[in-house]
Amino acid sequence: MGFNVTRHQALLSPNLAKYSGQIWVLEDGRGAKASIWPEIGFNLISWTVPVANTSFELIHQDPQLFQDAKATRSGNPVLFPFPNRIVGGNYNWDGKTYQLDRTGDQGATAIHGFACRNSWKVLESGATGSSAWITGEFLLSRDAPKDRNDWPAEARLRLTYRLQGKPGKSCLRLEAVVDSPGGKALPFGLGYHPYFAIPGDSGVEIRVPANAYWELESCIPTGRILPLDESRDLSQFRSFNSVYVDDVLGELPKTAPSSTDQGLETLHLRGEIRHPQKGTLGIWCDHHFREIVVYTPPSRDSFCIEPYTCPTNAINMPHSGANDGWILLPPNQTWTGTNEWTFG
């Protein structure tokens, strides 16, 4: 059996009656599988790869996921149209003040956008001799209608998860396309918040080759970018047991060996998790992903290497003169961004 796409039914708690619980599974026929739940933000809830005649799970899944469907505690929450926090949940845009629901930090911030907490529409799925994929769509007015008036323009994100194989590696690509079908310029940022599983036997090592970090106050950047200190420096592999971070890293290397085949856009290495006797997980991104958030959850059963197109609170940063990376997409144009995660 080669590449294939199937649907499975999750066993859900009775209090999740509004969900169908359909899980889409991409398979490569060699033991690698990627599972996506469209109803909780098109979340990648599992990615297993074959290691030594068994399956090795790369993605942490909250044990309570099928009881409470909390989309931001595990898997790969998709952060759109803004990643991380907006301080106070408010911002000004084009002369108008907006107030978002304060969903984070005990009501102090808006956090992680709208896409990760709402159901997406599955547009297509399929398989060829070289890959299996599923494409989902988040449309702000349709999928989060209560939030539409809190954003300056209609926003649409189409995301494809594509499972493919490379010599000696398993590979998962995330191909994003953004546009504004409402005909207005769309301000946005995009981020991914993958919880990569850390097995209990540890020995795991972490590397994120950044050169600086954003100074934070209560998780919000001050606008200052500082050289890395010893506690934040992950430029060389460090034992996971010594890593305790919750930081926004910047000044990422501009050049690195490409992960892609000839003719595809060059991707840059943004982070690695090395598992002894199993292999190395590589996080590759195109040039649009210019910040990396690194986060050690308190449970320490996972580690987050989060590619962002902009830092936290970027929509408010122009007032401080910071180099914010915020994207303003003109009407009738599209934006594309690619991640590729490899293991082997």
ZALUMKOL-861779 format. One record per residue (C-alpha): x, y, z; chain; residue in three letters. Coordinates in nm, 4 decimals, padded with zeros to 6 digits. Layout:
<vopas>
+----------+----------+----------+--------+--------+
!        u !        v !        w ! chaine ! residu !
+----------+----------+----------+--------+--------+
!        X !        Y !        Z !      A !    ALA !
...
+----------+----------+----------+--------+--------+
</vopas>
This chain:
<vopas>
+----------+----------+----------+--------+--------+
!        u !        v !        w ! chaine ! residu !
+----------+----------+----------+--------+--------+
!  00.0000 !  00.0000 !  00.0000 !      A !    MET !
!  00.1273 !  00.3458 ! -00.0921 !      A !    GLY !
!  00.0126 !  00.6950 !  00.0025 !      A !    PHE !
! -00.3483 !  00.7097 !  00.1170 !      A !    ASN !
! -00.6087 !  00.9252 !  00.2934 !      A !    VAL !
! -00.8729 !  00.7773 !  00.5244 !      A !    THR !
! -01.1246 !  00.9036 !  00.7807 !      A !    ARG !
! -01.1583 !  00.7661 !  01.1317 !      A !    HIS !
! -01.4211 !  00.8287 !  01.3966 !      A !    GLN !
! -01.2928 !  00.9474 !  01.7338 !      A !    ALA !
! -01.4724 !  00.8341 !  02.0496 !      A !    LEU !
! -01.5824 !  01.1647 !  02.2020 !      A !    LEU !
! -01.7165 !  01.2579 !  02.5416 !      A !    SER !
! -02.0964 !  01.3123 !  02.5460 !      A !    PRO !
! -02.0416 !  01.6829 !  02.6202 !      A !    ASN !
! -01.8817 !  01.7196 !  02.2739 !      A !    LEU !
! -02.2046 !  01.6382 !  02.0903 !      A !    ALA !
! -02.1587 !  01.9342 !  01.8525 !      A !    LYS !
! -01.8528 !  01.7635 !  01.6995 !      A !    TYR !
! -01.8657 !  01.4786 !  01.4505 !      A !    SER !
! -01.5240 !  01.3597 !  01.5666 !      A !    GLY !
! -01.4054 !  01.2779 !  01.2159 !      A !    GLN !
! -01.0269 !  01.2506 !  01.2026 !      A !    ILE !
! -00.8507 !  01.2565 !  00.8661 !      A !    TRP !
! -00.5422 !  01.0351 !  00.8443 !      A !    VAL !
! -00.2655 !  01.0693 !  00.5871 !      A !    LEU !
! -00.0507 !  00.7566 !  00.5385 !      A !    GLU !
!  00.2615 !  00.6908 !  00.3355 !      A !    ASP !
!  00.2342 !  00.3105 !  00.3259 !      A !    GLY !
!  00.5660 !  00.2740 !  00.5115 !      A !    ARG !
!  00.4393 !  00.3411 !  00.8631 !      A !    GLY !
!  00.4224 !  00.7227 !  00.8767 !      A !    ALA !
!  00.0801 !  00.8707 !  00.9588 !      A !    LYS !
! -00.0473 !  01.2249 !  01.0168 !      A !    ALA !
! -00.3883 !  01.2785 !  01.1814 !      A !    SER !
! -00.5850 !  01.6034 !  01.1494 !      A !    ILE !
! -00.9042 !  01.7088 !  01.3286 !      A !    TRP !
! -01.0657 !  01.9877 !  01.1212 !      A !    PRO !
! -01.3276 !  02.0754 !  01.3852 !      A !    GLU !
! -01.0706 !  02.2017 !  01.6370 !      A !    ILE !
! -00.8838 !  02.4444 !  01.4175 !      A !    GLY !
! -00.7569 !  02.1972 !  01.1554 !      A !    PHE !
! -00.5229 !  02.0728 !  01.4249 !      A !    ASN !
! -00.2552 !  01.8137 !  01.3545 !      A !    LEU !
! -00.3145 !  01.5918 !  01.6579 !      A !    ILE !
! -00.0694 !  01.3127 !  01.5745 !      A !    SER !
!  00.2295 !  01.2440 !  01.3513 !      A !    TRP !
!  00.3841 !  00.9019 !  01.3890 !      A !    THR !
!  00.6913 !  00.7772 !  01.2063 !      A !    VAL !
!  00.8427 !  00.4276 !  01.1805 !      A !    PRO !
!  01.1487 !  00.3651 !  01.3985 !      A !    VAL !
!  01.2981 !  00.0175 !  01.4546 !      A !    ALA !
!  00.9846 ! -00.1738 !  01.3533 !      A !    ASN !
!  00.7571 !  00.0355 !  01.5739 !      A !    THR !
!  00.5804 !  00.3722 !  01.5636 !      A !    SER !
!  00.7313 !  00.6814 !  01.7221 !      A !    PHE !
!  00.4987 !  00.9714 !  01.8075 !      A !    GLU !
!  00.6358 !  01.3178 !  01.7317 !      A !    LEU !
!  00.3323 !  01.5235 !  01.8428 !      A !    ILE !
!  00.2078 !  01.5606 !  02.1997 !      A !    HIS !
! -00.1658 !  01.5061 !  02.2436 !      A !    GLN !
! -00.3444 !  01.6212 !  02.5575 !      A !    ASP !
! -00.4904 !  01.3091 !  02.7270 !      A !    PRO !
! -00.8169 !  01.5021 !  02.7701 !      A !    GLN !
! -00.8428 !  01.6098 !  02.4050 !      A !    LEU !
! -01.1455 !  01.3932 !  02.3255 !      A !    PHE !
! -01.3153 !  01.5009 !  02.6496 !      A !    GLN !
! -01.2802 !  01.8795 !  02.6247 !      A !    ASP !
! -01.1525 !  01.9520 !  02.2679 !      A !    ALA !
! -00.9221 !  02.2277 !  02.3947 !      A !    LYS !
! -00.7385 !  02.3085 !  02.0755 !      A !    ALA !
! -00.4464 !  02.5089 !  02.2157 !      A !    THR !
! -00.3008 !  02.2565 !  02.4622 !      A !    ARG !
! -00.1602 !  02.0031 !  02.2181 !      A !    SER !
! -00.1145 !  01.9115 !  01.8543 !      A !    GLY !
! -00.0388 !  02.1993 !  01.6189 !      A !    ASN !
! -00.2675 !  02.4979 !  01.6846 !      A !    PRO !
! -00.2774 !  02.7282 !  01.3808 !      A !    VAL !
! -00.2457 !  03.0922 !  01.4932 !      A !    LEU !
! -00.4262 !  03.3296 !  01.2532 !      A !    PHE !
! -00.4826 !  03.6182 !  01.1828 !      A !    PRO !
! -00.2415 !  03.6948 !  01.4661 !      A !    PHE !
! -00.0017 !  03.4704 !  01.6580 !      A !    PRO !
!  00.0419 !  03.4833 !  02.0344 !      A !    ASN !
! -00.0895 !  03.7851 !  02.2264 !      A !    ARG !
! -00.2387 !  04.1291 !  02.1671 !      A !    ILE !
! -00.1995 !  04.3259 !  02.4881 !      A !    VAL !
! -00.5367 !  04.4200 !  02.6369 !      A !    GLY !
! -00.6997 !  04.2685 !  02.3288 !      A !    GLY !
! -00.7122 !  04.6136 !  02.1718 !      A !    ASN !
! -00.5422 !  04.7882 !  01.8831 !      A !    TYR !
! -00.5928 !  05.0770 !  01.6418 !      A !    ASN !
! -00.6050 !  05.0282 !  01.2692 !      A !    TRP !
! -00.6696 !  05.2851 !  00.9979 !      A !    ASP !
! -00.8152 !  05.5302 !  01.2485 !      A !    GLY !
! -01.0464 !  05.2816 !  01.4191 !      A !    LYS !
! -01.0090 !  05.1184 !  01.7615 !      A !    THR !
! -01.0824 !  04.7471 !  01.7908 !      A !    TYR !
! -01.1463 !  04.5415 !  02.1033 !      A !    GLN !
! -01.1047 !  04.1638 !  02.0849 !      A !    LEU !
! -01.2299 !  03.9077 !  02.3320 !      A !    ASP !
! -00.9604 !  03.8743 !  02.5999 !      A !    ARG !
! -00.8981 !  03.5017 !  02.5788 !      A !    THR !
! -00.5565 !  03.4797 !  02.7467 !      A !    GLY !
! -00.3715 !  03.5515 !  03.0711 !      A !    ASP !
! -00.6799 !  03.5691 !  03.2913 !      A !    GLN !
! -00.8413 !  03.8273 !  03.0662 !      A !    GLY !
! -00.5348 !  04.0452 !  03.0148 !      A !    ALA !
! -00.4755 !  03.9638 !  02.6465 !      A !    THR !
! -00.6283 !  03.8280 !  02.3291 !      A !    ALA !
! -00.4318 !  03.5191 !  02.2344 !      A !    ILE !
! -00.3614 !  03.3001 !  01.9300 !      A !    HIS !
! -00.6102 !  03.4476 !  01.6825 !      A !    GLY !
! -00.9445 !  03.2976 !  01.5791 !      A !    PHE !
! -00.8600 !  03.0036 !  01.3533 !      A !    ALA !
! -00.7380 !  02.7636 !  01.6235 !      A !    CYS !
! -01.0682 !  02.7649 !  01.8161 !      A !    ARG !
! -01.3113 !  02.7125 !  01.5300 !      A !    ASN !
! -01.4070 !  02.4427 !  01.2835 !      A !    SER !
! -01.2559 !  02.4555 !  00.9352 !      A !    TRP !
! -01.4018 !  02.3462 !  00.6030 !      A !    LYS !
! -01.2245 !  02.0580 !  00.4295 !      A !    VAL !
! -01.1769 !  02.1563 !  00.0653 !      A !    LEU !
! -01.0059 !  01.8494 ! -00.0715 !      A !    GLU !
! -00.7882 !  01.5516 !  00.0042 !      A !    SER !
! -00.6032 !  01.3041 ! -00.2086 !      A !    GLY !
! -00.2984 !  01.0928 ! -00.2716 !      A !    ALA !
! -00.0495 !  01.0267 ! -00.5486 !      A !    THR !
!  00.2502 !  00.8010 ! -00.5720 !      A !    GLY !
!  00.4596 !  01.0599 ! -00.3862 !      A !    SER !
!  00.2327 !  01.2223 ! -00.1238 !      A !    SER !
! -00.0985 !  01.2291 !  00.0616 !      A !    ALA !
! -00.2618 !  01.5582 !  00.1519 !      A !    TRP !
! -00.5604 !  01.7385 !  00.2952 !      A !    ILE !
! -00.6507 !  02.1050 !  00.2409 !      A !    THR !
! -00.8647 !  02.2979 !  00.4872 !      A !    GLY !
! -01.0036 !  02.6493 !  00.4768 !      A !    GLU !
! -01.0689 !  02.9007 !  00.7522 !      A !    PHE !
! -01.2899 !  03.1927 !  00.6451 !      A !    LEU !
! -01.3321 !  03.4491 !  00.9194 !      A !    LEU !
! -01.6922 !  03.5557 !  00.8476 !      A !    SER !
! -01.8161 !  03.1971 !  00.8065 !      A !    ARG !
! -01.6148 !  03.0102 !  01.0692 !      A !    ASP !
! -01.5816 !  03.2777 !  01.3403 !      A !    ALA !
! -01.8692 !  03.5174 !  01.2640 !      A !    PRO !
! -01.8722 !  03.6738 !  01.6106 !      A !    LYS !
! -01.5129 !  03.7882 !  01.5535 !      A !    ASP !
! -01.5544 !  03.9264 !  01.2011 !      A !    ARG !
! -01.6266 !  04.2843 !  01.3114 !      A !    ASN !
! -01.3222 !  04.2757 !  01.5387 !      A !    ASP !
! -01.0827 !  04.2513 !  01.2446 !      A !    TRP !
! -01.0267 !  04.5178 !  00.9763 !      A !    PRO !
! -01.0857 !  04.2895 !  00.6772 !      A !    ALA !
! -01.2238 !  03.9544 !  00.5763 !      A !    GLU !
! -00.9536 !  03.6892 !  00.6167 !      A !    ALA !
! -00.9116 !  03.3516 !  00.4505 !      A !    ARG !
! -00.6433 !  03.0931 !  00.5179 !      A !    LEU !
! -00.6125 !  02.7747 !  00.3163 !      A !    ARG !
! -00.3706 !  02.5249 !  00.4659 !      A !    LEU !
! -00.2504 !  02.1968 !  00.3175 !      A !    THR !
! -00.0873 !  01.9256 !  00.5256 !      A !    TYR !
!  00.1163 !  01.7119 !  00.2849 !      A !    ARG !
!  00.2787 !  01.3864 !  00.3986 !      A !    LEU !
!  00.5605 !  01.2795 !  00.1726 !      A !    GLN !
!  00.8747 !  01.0747 !  00.1787 !      A !    GLY !
!  01.2382 !  01.1597 !  00.1231 !      A !    LYS !
!  01.5322 !  00.9197 !  00.1177 !      A !    PRO !
!  01.5816 !  00.8109 !  00.4785 !      A !    GLY !
!  01.3300 !  01.0628 !  00.6157 !      A !    LYS !
!  00.9638 !  01.1169 !  00.6878 !      A !    SER !
!  00.8417 !  01.4594 !  00.5814 !      A !    CYS !
!  00.5354 !  01.6733 !  00.6527 !      A !    LEU !
!  00.4828 !  01.9998 !  00.4646 !      A !    ARG !
!  00.2518 !  02.2843 !  00.5736 !      A !    LEU !
!  00.1556 !  02.4954 !  00.2732 !      A !    GLU !
! -00.0386 !  02.8130 !  00.3600 !      A !    ALA !
! -00.2219 !  03.0520 !  00.1259 !      A !    VAL !
! -00.3789 !  03.3723 !  00.2634 !      A !    VAL !
! -00.6079 !  03.6223 !  00.0940 !      A !    ASP !
! -00.8884 !  03.8682 !  00.1687 !      A !    SER !
! -01.1982 !  03.7874 ! -00.0368 !      A !    PRO !
! -01.3703 !  04.0990 !  00.0990 !      A !    GLY !
! -01.1706 !  04.3270 ! -00.1297 !      A !    GLY !
! -00.9950 !  04.5183 !  00.1512 !      A !    LYS !
! -00.6298 !  04.5127 !  00.2500 !      A !    ALA !
! -00.5766 !  04.2441 !  00.5136 !      A !    LEU !
! -00.3396 !  04.2918 !  00.8085 !      A !    PRO !
! -00.2254 !  03.9597 !  00.9512 !      A !    PHE !
!  00.0388 !  03.7394 !  01.1017 !      A !    GLY !
!  00.0582 !  03.3611 !  01.0925 !      A !    LEU !
!  00.2139 !  03.1212 !  01.3366 !      A !    GLY !
!  00.2185 !  02.7525 !  01.4244 !      A !    TYR !
!  00.2300 !  02.6261 !  01.7830 !      A !    HIS !
!  00.3377 !  02.2610 !  01.7540 !      A !    PRO !
!  00.3784 !  02.0647 !  02.0770 !      A !    TYR !
!  00.6562 !  01.8203 !  01.9911 !      A !    PHE !
!  00.6463 !  01.5144 !  02.2168 !      A !    ALA !
!  00.9337 !  01.4543 !  02.4603 !      A !    ILE !
!  00.9416 !  01.0903 !  02.5761 !      A !    PRO !
!  00.9920 !  01.0230 !  02.9452 !      A !    GLY !
!  01.3291 !  00.8542 !  02.8941 !      A !    ASP !
!  01.4494 !  01.1920 !  02.7644 !      A !    SER !
!  01.8141 !  01.2220 !  02.6625 !      A !    GLY !
!  01.6622 !  01.4599 !  02.4089 !      A !    VAL !
!  01.8622 !  01.7586 !  02.2859 !      A !    GLU !
!  01.7298 !  02.0895 !  02.1498 !      A !    ILE !
!  01.8813 !  02.3356 !  01.9029 !      A !    ARG !
!  01.7343 !  02.6614 !  01.7686 !      A !    VAL !
!  01.9987 !  02.8665 !  01.5847 !      A !    PRO !
!  01.8817 !  03.2195 !  01.6694 !      A !    ALA !
!  02.1058 !  03.5141 !  01.7549 !      A !    ASN !
!  01.8819 !  03.7418 !  01.9651 !      A !    ALA !
!  01.5578 !  03.7607 !  02.1608 !      A !    TYR !
!  01.2781 !  04.0090 !  02.2138 !      A !    TRP !
!  01.2751 !  04.1583 !  02.5616 !      A !    GLU !
!  00.9375 !  04.0776 !  02.7210 !      A !    LEU !
!  00.7311 !  04.2308 !  02.9991 !      A !    GLU !
!  00.4383 !  04.0104 !  03.1039 !      A !    SER !
!  00.4891 !  03.8120 !  02.7787 !      A !    CYS !
!  00.4658 !  04.1292 !  02.5631 !      A !    ILE !
!  00.7688 !  04.2603 !  02.3674 !      A !    PRO !
!  00.8985 !  04.5996 !  02.4760 !      A !    THR !
!  01.0336 !  04.6621 !  02.1255 !      A !    GLY !
!  01.3942 !  04.5927 !  02.2265 !      A !    ARG !
!  01.5881 !  04.3076 !  02.0643 !      A !    ILE !
!  01.8755 !  04.1863 !  02.2825 !      A !    LEU !
!  02.1678 !  03.9464 !  02.2429 !      A !    PRO !
!  02.1015 !  03.5983 !  02.3748 !      A !    LEU !
!  02.2048 !  03.5287 !  02.7317 !      A !    ASP !
!  02.3180 !  03.1858 !  02.8498 !      A !    GLU !
!  01.9747 !  03.0670 !  02.9619 !      A !    SER !
!  01.8196 !  03.1400 !  02.6207 !      A !    ARG !
!  02.1067 !  03.0388 !  02.3967 !      A !    ASP !
!  02.0009 !  02.7304 !  02.1987 !      A !    LEU !
!  02.2375 !  02.7900 !  01.9081 !      A !    SER !
!  02.4118 !  02.4604 !  01.9892 !      A !    GLN !
!  02.2435 !  02.1373 !  02.0987 !      A !    PHE !
!  02.1510 !  02.1454 !  02.4674 !      A !    ARG !
!  02.0033 !  01.8758 !  02.6858 !      A !    SER !
!  01.6277 !  01.9187 !  02.7175 !      A !    PHE !
!  01.6699 !  01.8688 !  03.0926 !      A !    ASN !
!  01.8514 !  02.2042 !  03.1101 !      A !    SER !
!  01.6034 !  02.4026 !  02.8986 !      A !    VAL !
!  01.3340 !  02.6180 !  03.0647 !      A !    TYR !
!  01.2197 !  02.8860 !  02.8205 !      A !    VAL !
!  00.9236 !  03.0938 !  02.7070 !      A !    ASP !
!  01.0823 !  03.3376 !  02.4647 !      A !    ASP !
!  01.0511 !  03.5018 !  02.1244 !      A !    VAL !
!  01.3782 !  03.4507 !  01.9370 !      A !    LEU !
!  01.4881 !  03.6584 !  01.6390 !      A !    GLY !
!  01.7774 !  03.7320 !  01.4073 !      A !    GLU !
!  01.7504 !  03.3839 !  01.2624 !      A !    LEU !
!  02.0213 !  03.2683 !  01.0211 !      A !    PRO !
!  01.9453 !  03.3839 !  00.6682 !      A !    LYS !
!  02.1101 !  03.0896 !  00.4966 !      A !    THR !
!  02.1003 !  02.7168 !  00.5641 !      A !    ALA !
!  02.0988 !  02.3996 !  00.3561 !      A !    PRO !
!  01.7706 !  02.3607 !  00.1713 !      A !    SER !
!  01.5385 !  02.0816 !  00.2794 !      A !    SER !
!  01.3523 !  02.0820 ! -00.0492 !      A !    THR !
!  01.3964 !  01.9155 ! -00.3832 !      A !    ASP !
!  01.5496 !  02.1118 ! -00.6693 !      A !    GLN !
!  01.3090 !  02.3681 ! -00.8101 !      A !    GLY !
!  01.1180 !  02.4289 ! -00.4861 !      A !    LEU !
!  01.1590 !  02.7311 ! -00.2642 !      A !    GLU !
!  01.4597 !  02.7220 ! -00.0368 !      A !    THR !
!  01.3718 !  02.6495 !  00.3252 !      A !    LEU !
!  01.5877 !  02.7404 !  00.6219 !      A !    HIS !
!  01.6544 !  02.5304 !  00.9297 !      A !    LEU !
!  01.4834 !  02.6927 !  01.2281 !      A !    ARG !
!  01.5073 !  02.4233 !  01.4949 !      A !    GLY !
!  01.5975 !  02.0635 !  01.5742 !      A !    GLU !
!  01.4992 !  01.8088 !  01.8378 !      A !    ILE !
!  01.7424 !  01.5173 !  01.8548 !      A !    ARG !
!  01.6150 !  01.1879 !  01.9965 !      A !    HIS !
!  01.8911 !  00.9414 !  02.0873 !      A !    PRO !
!  01.8777 !  00.6158 !  01.8901 !      A !    GLN !
!  01.5705 !  00.7368 !  01.7019 !      A !    LYS !
!  01.6504 !  01.0352 !  01.4820 !      A !    GLY !
!  01.6353 !  01.4121 !  01.4530 !      A !    THR !
!  01.3262 !  01.6232 !  01.3957 !      A !    LEU !
!  01.4051 !  01.9258 !  01.1793 !      A !    GLY !
!  01.1814 !  02.2332 !  01.1539 !      A !    ILE !
!  01.2332 !  02.4137 !  00.8234 !      A !    TRP !
!  01.0615 !  02.7366 !  00.7151 !      A !    CYS !
!  01.0703 !  02.9796 !  00.4268 !      A !    ASP !
!  01.1888 !  03.3380 !  00.4732 !      A !    HIS !
!  00.8470 !  03.4663 !  00.5826 !      A !    HIS !
!  00.8823 !  03.2937 !  00.9211 !      A !    PHE !
!  01.1248 !  03.5364 !  01.0820 !      A !    ARG !
!  01.0646 !  03.4710 !  01.4523 !      A !    GLU !
!  01.0674 !  03.1505 !  01.6564 !      A !    ILE !
!  00.8901 !  03.1151 !  01.9895 !      A !    VAL !
!  01.0441 !  02.8495 !  02.2146 !      A !    VAL !
!  00.8354 !  02.7271 !  02.5065 !      A !    TYR !
!  00.8753 !  02.4534 !  02.7656 !      A !    THR !
!  00.5258 !  02.3596 !  02.8951 !      A !    PRO !
!  00.5130 !  02.3053 !  03.2735 !      A !    PRO !
!  00.4332 !  01.9356 !  03.2250 !      A !    SER !
!  00.7660 !  01.8933 !  03.0397 !      A !    ARG !
!  00.6191 !  01.6165 !  02.8227 !      A !    ASP !
!  00.6563 !  01.8364 !  02.5144 !      A !    SER !
!  00.8578 !  02.1237 !  02.3721 !      A !    PHE !
!  00.7304 !  02.3959 !  02.1406 !      A !    CYS !
!  00.9305 !  02.5377 !  01.8510 !      A !    ILE !
!  00.6831 !  02.7838 !  01.7010 !      A !    GLU !
!  00.7517 !  02.9499 !  01.3635 !      A !    PRO !
!  00.5947 !  03.2991 !  01.3427 !      A !    TYR !
!  00.5843 !  03.5576 !  01.0666 !      A !    THR !
!  00.5959 !  03.8313 !  01.3325 !      A !    CYS !
!  00.6529 !  03.8688 !  01.7066 !      A !    PRO !
!  00.3886 !  03.8862 !  01.9774 !      A !    THR !
!  00.1679 !  04.2010 !  01.9747 !      A !    ASN !
!  00.3048 !  04.3022 !  01.6332 !      A !    ALA !
! -00.0113 !  04.4896 !  01.5338 !      A !    ILE !
!  00.0635 !  04.7429 !  01.8092 !      A !    ASN !
!  00.4387 !  04.7647 !  01.7474 !      A !    MET !
!  00.4493 !  05.0305 !  01.4738 !      A !    PRO !
!  00.3769 !  05.2879 !  01.7439 !      A !    HIS !
!  00.7099 !  05.2052 !  01.9087 !      A !    SER !
!  00.9035 !  05.2064 !  01.5834 !      A !    GLY !
!  00.9923 !  04.8381 !  01.6191 !      A !    ALA !
!  01.0685 !  04.6192 !  01.3197 !      A !    ASN !
!  00.7439 !  04.4306 !  01.3606 !      A !    ASP !
!  00.7157 !  04.2044 !  01.0552 !      A !    GLY !
!  00.3413 !  04.2647 !  01.0344 !      A !    TRP !
!  00.1978 !  04.1787 !  00.6905 !      A !    ILE !
! -00.0488 !  04.4019 !  00.5041 !      A !    LEU !
! -00.1824 !  04.2077 !  00.2081 !      A !    LEU !
! -00.3295 !  04.4290 ! -00.0676 !      A !    PRO !
! -00.6726 !  04.3431 ! -00.2117 !      A !    PRO !
! -00.6865 !  04.0740 ! -00.4791 !      A !    ASN !
! -00.3453 !  03.9360 ! -00.3879 !      A !    GLN !
! -00.2421 !  03.6148 ! -00.2167 !      A !    THR !
!  00.0376 !  03.5348 !  00.0263 !      A !    TRP !
!  00.2011 !  03.1932 !  00.0526 !      A !    THR !
!  00.4213 !  03.0487 !  00.3246 !      A !    GLY !
!  00.5741 !  02.7040 !  00.3684 !      A !    THR !
!  00.6976 !  02.4932 !  00.6586 !      A !    ASN !
!  00.8528 !  02.1509 !  00.6233 !      A !    GLU !
!  00.9131 !  01.9194 !  00.9174 !      A !    TRP !
!  01.1418 !  01.6199 !  00.8630 !      A !    THR !
!  01.2388 !  01.3261 !  01.0781 !      A !    PHE !
!  01.5144 !  01.0797 !  01.0189 !      A !    GLY !
+----------+----------+----------+--------+--------+
</vopas>
